[in-house]
Amino acid sequence: MAELRPFRAVRPNAEFAREVAALPYDVMNSDEARIEVSDKPNSFLHIDKSEVDLPIGTDLYAPEVYQKARENLYKMIEDKVFIQDDTPCFYIYKLTRNGRAQYGLVACASVDEYLNGTIKKHELTLEKKEQDRIRHVETLNAQTGPIFLAYREKDEIDALVSKWTKEHTPVYDFASEDGISHTVWVVDDSATVSEIAALFEKVPCLYIADGHHRNASAVKVALKKRGQLGDDKNAEYNGYLSVIFPANQLEILDYNRVVKDLNGLSEPEFIEKIKQNFIVTETDGQAKPQKRHTFGMYISKKWYLLELKPSVADENDVIASLDVSVMQKYILSDILGIDDPRTDKRVDFVGGIRGLDELERRTRHDCVLAFAMFPTSMTELMNIADDNKIMPPKSTWFEPKLRSGLFVHLLV
């Protein structure tokens, strides 16, 4: 079963919602965040990337950064930029990009269900990133970044969500600077709240789509608080802020690769090595993959389409058959000597939202080689999570991104 809990969200007053809502803290650097908040005193980046309010060069993990985030959050609550609902509610969060809509239920997911595997993961986490979010949550005594979860769709849930959104007026309805529309409804009827919770009890599991570090840190904070305060199942820290979507509404974009050198090879030598496992065809224009096991390659102002030879493909292994695994093994590792893409500075990753023009730009700026990927599917992600396996790093890029600041979960 999937246990979802309503909660009393701290959320923006309607007049401030558009200004408050911000992209997640981990999709921009400090310099970009400073520019973003320059004319937005109520941007949630003042909480999620509070170094913007401290001198340039401040250590991002210094205690004063977390204290500044706390100060900013509670000042915005005091100033009524944020309000808190009187009773525990669910919330419906609709995102629309290029005419394509997805409806998520905002709720608190269960720490215990993460621990027992009902909430399934597909990525490894880095201790440094976990510790950052742990300190952030502990200092604020609040969860500020929602975890992006998915479930295998159920008609009864979809029907209930559709009925509520048609019969009730949203509290927020705005478009962000990137053209994505954000619409939020408060589900404050106790009977409907109970019905939603009951329907999710029939959902066998949830999948982490994005936010593995936030998820792991929320669980570690809860376990620490259990040790300090006791294991009260109803305590707020035993649930964590999530937005849960039906999997069939989600879109994963390509997550592309750029590389800084050819590992000592000449370009002809490199291409000959590629041909050992791929059919290589030069194209007239950009080579955007249209199916699995095909890759676009850009080098020396030329695009090539790479197609994995059938004799090489391993369709019996759910991990090895992923395009990101094929790219990692047969090109990045075997040819370019990049064995750990999470730590090797010779490779970088570019979300598909930036397009293939960005890959060309990077080869002119700081790289010599770029690869365009075919997106991983939600089916592949869920099958891997069901098998308790781990996907290679940088396998998925979800769009649109959840905005931070529309919902805060206080752990009190």
C-alpha positions in Angstrom: 0.0 0.0 0.0 1.0 3.6 -0.4 0.4 5.7 2.7 -0.2 9.4 2.0 -0.8 11.9 4.7 -2.5 15.3 4.4 -0.6 18.2 6.1 -1.0 21.9 6.9 1.1 23.5 4.1 2.9 26.7 4.6 2.3 28.3 1.2 2.4 31.7 -0.5 -0.4 34.2 -0.2 -2.0 34.2 -3.7 -0.6 37.6 -4.6 3.0 36.5 -4.0 2.8 33.0 -5.5 4.3 33.8 -8.9 7.3 35.7 -7.4 7.9 33.1 -4.6 7.9 30.0 -6.9 11.4 29.2 -8.0 13.3 26.4 -9.8 14.9 23.7 -7.6 18.0 24.7 -5.8 20.1 22.2 -7.6 19.5 23.3 -11.2 21.4 26.6 -10.9 24.6 27.9 -9.4 25.0 30.7 -6.9 25.8 33.3 -9.6 22.7 32.4 -11.6 20.6 32.5 -8.4 21.9 36.0 -7.5 20.8 37.3 -10.9 17.4 35.5 -10.5 16.6 37.2 -7.1 17.9 40.6 -8.0 14.4 42.0 -8.4 12.5 39.4 -6.5 12.7 40.0 -2.7 10.2 37.2 -2.1 11.8 34.5 -4.3 12.1 31.2 -2.6 15.7 31.1 -3.7 16.3 33.4 -0.6 15.5 30.2 1.4 16.7 27.4 -0.9 20.0 29.2 -1.9 20.3 31.7 0.9 24.0 32.4 0.1 22.5 35.0 -2.3 22.0 37.2 0.8 25.5 36.7 2.0 28.9 38.0 0.6 30.1 36.5 -2.6 32.5 33.7 -1.9 30.7 32.5 1.3 31.2 28.8 1.8 27.9 27.2 0.6 28.0 24.8 3.5 28.8 27.3 6.2 26.5 27.4 9.2 25.5 31.0 8.4 24.0 29.9 5.1 21.6 27.6 6.8 20.8 30.1 9.5 20.1 32.8 6.9 17.7 30.4 5.2 15.9 29.9 8.5 15.8 33.6 9.1 14.4 34.3 5.6 11.7 31.6 5.9 10.3 32.7 9.2 10.5 36.4 8.3 8.4 35.7 5.2 5.9 33.8 7.4 5.8 36.7 9.8 5.3 39.2 6.9 2.4 37.1 5.6 4.1 36.3 2.3 3.4 32.8 3.5 0.2 31.5 5.1 -0.5 28.2 6.7 -3.7 26.2 6.3 -5.8 25.6 9.4 -6.5 21.9 8.8 -4.5 19.1 7.1 -5.2 19.1 3.4 -4.1 17.5 0.2 -3.2 19.7 -2.8 -3.4 19.2 -6.5 -0.5 20.7 -8.5 -1.0 20.9 -12.3 1.9 21.8 -14.5 1.4 22.5 -18.2 4.2 22.6 -20.8 3.7 23.0 -24.5 0.0 22.1 -24.1 0.8 18.9 -22.2 -0.6 18.8 -18.6 0.3 16.6 -15.6 -1.6 16.5 -12.3 0.2 15.7 -9.1 -1.1 15.2 -5.6 0.8 17.1 -3.0 1.0 15.1 0.3 3.4 13.7 2.8 4.8 10.3 1.9 5.8 7.8 4.6 9.3 7.5 6.0 8.6 3.9 6.9 7.5 3.0 3.4 10.8 4.4 2.1 12.6 2.2 4.6 10.7 -1.0 3.7 10.9 -0.5 0.0 7.3 0.5 -0.8 8.8 3.7 -2.1 11.3 2.5 -4.7 14.5 4.3 -5.8 16.6 3.9 -8.9 19.7 6.1 -8.1 22.6 6.2 -5.6 23.1 9.3 -3.5 26.2 11.2 -2.5 26.9 11.7 1.2 27.9 15.4 0.7 24.7 16.2 -1.0 22.6 14.4 1.6 24.4 16.2 4.5 23.6 19.6 2.9 19.9 18.8 2.8 20.0 17.3 6.3 21.5 20.5 7.7 18.9 22.6 5.7 15.9 20.6 7.0 17.2 20.5 10.6 18.0 24.2 10.8 14.7 25.3 9.3 12.7 22.5 11.0 11.0 22.3 7.7 11.1 20.5 4.3 11.2 23.0 1.5 11.8 20.9 -1.6 9.2 18.4 -2.7 10.2 14.9 -3.7 8.9 14.0 -7.2 7.1 10.6 -7.0 5.2 8.5 -9.5 2.7 5.7 -9.4 1.3 3.3 -12.0 -1.9 5.1 -12.9 -5.2 4.2 -11.5 -8.5 5.3 -13.1 -10.2 6.0 -9.8 -7.6 8.4 -8.6 -7.4 10.2 -12.0 -11.2 10.5 -12.0 -11.3 12.0 -8.5 -8.6 14.5 -9.3 -10.3 15.5 -12.5 -13.6 16.0 -10.7 -12.1 18.2 -8.0 -10.3 20.4 -10.4 -13.4 20.9 -12.5 -15.7 21.7 -9.6 -13.3 24.0 -7.6 -11.4 27.2 -8.1 -7.6 27.1 -8.0 -5.8 29.1 -5.4 -2.9 29.7 -7.8 -2.9 29.9 -11.6 0.1 31.6 -13.2 2.8 31.1 -15.8 6.5 31.2 -14.9 9.1 33.0 -17.0 9.8 29.8 -19.0 6.2 29.6 -20.2 5.2 26.7 -17.9 1.8 27.1 -16.3 1.3 26.3 -12.6 -2.1 25.7 -11.1 -2.9 24.6 -7.6 -6.1 23.5 -5.8 -6.5 23.0 -2.1 -8.4 19.7 -1.2 -9.8 20.7 2.2 -12.9 18.6 2.3 -12.4 15.9 5.0 -14.4 13.3 3.1 -12.4 13.8 -0.1 -9.2 13.7 1.9 -10.1 10.4 3.4 -11.2 9.0 0.0 -7.9 10.0 -1.6 -5.9 8.3 1.2 -8.0 5.2 0.8 -7.5 5.0 -2.9 -3.7 5.3 -2.5 -3.8 2.4 0.0 -4.6 0.3 -3.1 -1.5 1.5 -4.9 1.2 -1.2 -4.3 4.2 1.2 -4.5 5.5 4.6 -5.4 8.6 5.4 -7.5 11.1 8.2 -6.9 11.2 10.0 -10.2 13.5 12.9 -9.0 14.8 14.0 -5.7 16.7 11.0 -4.3 19.0 13.2 -2.1 16.0 15.1 -0.7 14.3 11.9 0.0 17.2 10.2 1.7 17.9 13.3 3.8 14.3 13.6 4.9 14.4 10.0 6.1 17.7 10.5 8.0 16.3 13.6 9.7 13.2 11.5 10.8 15.3 8.7 12.2 17.4 11.2 14.1 14.3 12.8 15.6 12.9 9.4 16.5 16.0 8.9 18.6 15.6 12.2 20.2 11.8 12.6 20.6 10.5 9.0 20.4 8.8 7.1 17.6 5.4 8.9 17.3 3.9 7.6 14.1 1.8 10.7 13.8 4.7 13.1 14.2 5.2 15.4 11.2 8.8 14.3 10.8 7.6 10.8 9.9 6.2 12.1 6.6 8.0 14.1 3.9 6.9 16.6 1.3 6.1 15.0 -2.0 4.2 15.5 -5.3 2.9 12.3 -6.7 2.0 11.9 -10.4 0.5 9.1 -12.5 3.4 7.7 -14.6 1.6 8.0 -17.9 1.5 11.8 -17.6 5.2 12.3 -17.1 7.8 13.2 -19.7 11.4 12.3 -19.5 13.7 14.3 -21.8 17.1 13.3 -23.2 20.0 13.8 -20.8 23.0 14.5 -23.1 26.7 14.3 -22.7 29.6 16.6 -23.6 33.3 15.6 -23.3 36.4 17.7 -23.0 39.0 15.6 -24.8 39.4 12.4 -26.9 41.6 10.7 -24.4 44.8 11.2 -26.5 43.2 9.8 -29.7 43.1 11.6 -33.0 39.6 12.2 -34.4 40.0 9.5 -37.1 41.3 7.0 -34.5 38.4 7.8 -32.2 35.8 7.3 -35.0 37.4 4.0 -36.0 37.0 2.8 -32.4 33.4 3.9 -32.4 32.8 1.8 -35.6 33.7 -1.4 -33.7 30.3 -1.4 -32.0 28.2 1.2 -33.9 27.1 1.9 -37.5 28.3 5.5 -38.1 26.6 7.8 -40.6 27.4 11.4 -41.2 24.2 13.5 -41.4 23.3 16.7 -43.2 21.9 18.4 -40.1 21.5 17.8 -36.4 21.2 14.1 -35.5 18.5 13.8 -32.9 17.9 10.1 -32.0 14.4 8.8 -32.8 14.7 5.4 -31.2 16.5 3.3 -28.7 20.1 2.4 -29.3 20.8 5.4 -31.5 22.9 8.4 -30.6 23.7 11.7 -32.1 27.4 12.7 -32.1 28.8 16.1 -32.8 32.5 16.6 -33.4 34.5 19.2 -35.5 31.2 20.9 -36.6 29.8 17.7 -38.0 26.9 15.6 -36.8 26.9 11.8 -37.0 24.2 9.2 -36.2 25.4 6.2 -34.3 23.4 3.0 -34.2 24.4 0.2 -31.9 25.1 -3.0 -33.9 22.4 -5.7 -33.1 25.2 -8.2 -32.2 26.3 -5.9 -29.4 23.0 -5.1 -27.8 22.2 -7.0 -24.6 18.4 -7.0 -24.3 18.3 -9.6 -21.5 19.8 -7.2 -18.9 17.5 -4.4 -17.9 20.5 -2.2 -16.9 22.9 -3.1 -19.7 20.2 -2.5 -22.3 19.7 1.2 -21.3 21.0 3.7 -23.7 22.9 5.5 -20.9 24.6 2.1 -20.1 25.5 1.6 -23.7 27.0 5.1 -23.9 28.8 4.6 -20.7 30.3 1.2 -21.5 31.1 1.3 -25.2 32.1 5.0 -25.6 32.8 6.9 -22.3 34.5 4.1 -20.5 36.0 1.8 -23.1 37.2 4.5 -25.5 37.5 7.7 -23.5 38.6 6.3 -20.2 35.8 7.9 -18.2 34.9 5.2 -15.7 33.0 7.2 -13.1 30.8 9.9 -14.7 29.8 11.2 -11.3 33.2 12.4 -10.5 35.2 12.6 -13.7 35.6 16.3 -14.7 36.1 15.4 -18.3 32.4 14.8 -18.9 29.4 17.0 -18.3 25.7 16.6 -18.7 23.2 18.8 -20.5 19.4 18.5 -20.0 17.4 18.0 -23.1 15.4 21.1 -22.4 18.4 23.1 -23.7 18.3 21.5 -27.2 21.0 20.3 -29.5 22.1 23.9 -30.2 23.5 23.9 -26.6 25.6 20.8 -27.5 27.1 22.6 -30.4 27.7 25.7 -28.3 29.6 23.6 -25.6 31.9 22.1 -28.3 32.8 25.7 -29.3 33.2 26.8 -25.7 34.9 24.1 -23.5 34.4 20.7 -25.0 35.4 18.8 -28.2 32.6 16.2 -28.4 28.9 15.9 -27.7 26.4 13.1 -27.6 22.6 13.4 -28.0 20.7 10.7 -26.2 17.3 9.0 -26.7 15.3 9.5 -23.5 14.9 6.8 -20.9 11.3 5.8 -20.5 9.2 5.7 -17.4 8.6 2.0 -18.1 12.4 1.4 -18.0 12.7 3.4 -14.8 9.9 1.6 -13.0 11.1 -1.9 -14.1 14.5 -1.2 -12.8 13.2 0.1 -9.5 10.9 -3.0 -9.3 14.1 -5.2 -9.6 15.8 -3.2 -6.9 18.5 -2.2 -9.3 20.3 1.2 -9.8 20.4 3.2 -13.0 23.6 4.8 -14.2 24.1 8.4 -13.2 22.3 11.1 -15.1 19.8 8.8 -16.7 16.7 11.0 -16.6 15.8 14.6 -17.1 12.2 15.4 -16.2 10.4 18.4 -17.5 8.6 20.5 -16.4 10.4 21.0 -13.1 8.4 21.3 -9.9 8.7 24.8 -8.5 9.9 25.1 -4.9 8.2 27.5 -2.5 4.6 26.6 -3.3 4.5 24.1 -0.4 6.5 23.9 2.8 6.1 21.2 5.3 6.9 22.3 8.9 8.2 19.5 11.2 6.2 20.8 14.2 
